[in-house]
Amino acid sequence: MQSIGERLEEARKRKGISIREAAEATKIRGEYLHKFESNQFDIKLPEIYVRGFLRSYAVFLKAPADKIINDYKALGLEENKGVRGLNREVYGRMDLSVGSKTEKEAREATGKPADAQAELGDANTDAGPRNPSTFVPPRSAQGNPKIDRDLLMKAGMLVGATAIVVLLSVWIFSGRSSKPTVTTAASSTDAIWVRPLSGEPILSLVASSPVSVTVTTKSEGTTLYQGTIPRGDRREVPRRGELRVVAEPYQSLVFEIGGTPYKMPARAADIRSP
């Protein structure tokens, strides 16, 4: 059975293109595509971006995107990333002023070995705040530490809030607009999506069947949208000057300007503001 990387590499070679050409067409960095084909998915990006890039690349290569995403999920990498993110983000940011004893001092003070403290960890939850420097997570029957779902949710919220703050800072300091436009991923199919500001001219993208779309500004090369639009879905982006729209397959995409629909004439089209 072929791995994910082998299927992607085989599909790319069938198209007769290099990784560099694929990167230019999908607007995904070549090093990410190379790692995907080498079955290396830890590209130091939020999980939703990894899945979005992987799906966009599969759609571009006309490979079975849903099958590849399901196989990727079966690898269990998302769960592992969640655990690592918890260790770095949650425990790394907890208030360490609760207590200054080391784990050894805590054991000496209570007279209990570390294993006993681990078994009694849940029973002591209501006794007061836990000190991260001495807290030992409870163990399951197999000896593996349990993961607190609440902490995982908090870690995810913390990562999301950090991403929003970074994006807001970029827009404020770039001086492009007094009202920042937040770039978010609406689902696993949307890698990049810049939403229109209130009163800003809009370009609507409508998919008659699943289609991979990239929209960039021609003057600055800013990516306004990159992802896969499911059948029957619509994406709206701001019309900021002349836009470059690339769709694959382009026959599945219709764009609307001022409520008037237009068919994509080719795989790539330039759209000028009226």
Buried (B, 14 or more C-beta within 10 A) or exposed (E): EEEBBEBBBEBBEEEEBEBEEBBEBBBBEBEBBBBBBEBEBEBEEBBBBBBBBBBBBBBBBEBBBEEBBEBBEEEEBBEEBBEEBBEEBBBEEBEEEBBEBEBEEBBEEEEBEEEEBBBBBEEEEEEEEBBBBBBBBBBEEEEEEEEBEEBBEBBBEBBEEEBBEEBEEEBEEEEEEEEBBEBBBEEBBBBBBBBBBEEBEBBBBBBEEBBBBBBBBBEEEBBBBBBBBEEEBEBBBBBBEEBBBBBBBBBBBBBBBEEEEEEBEEBBBEBEEE
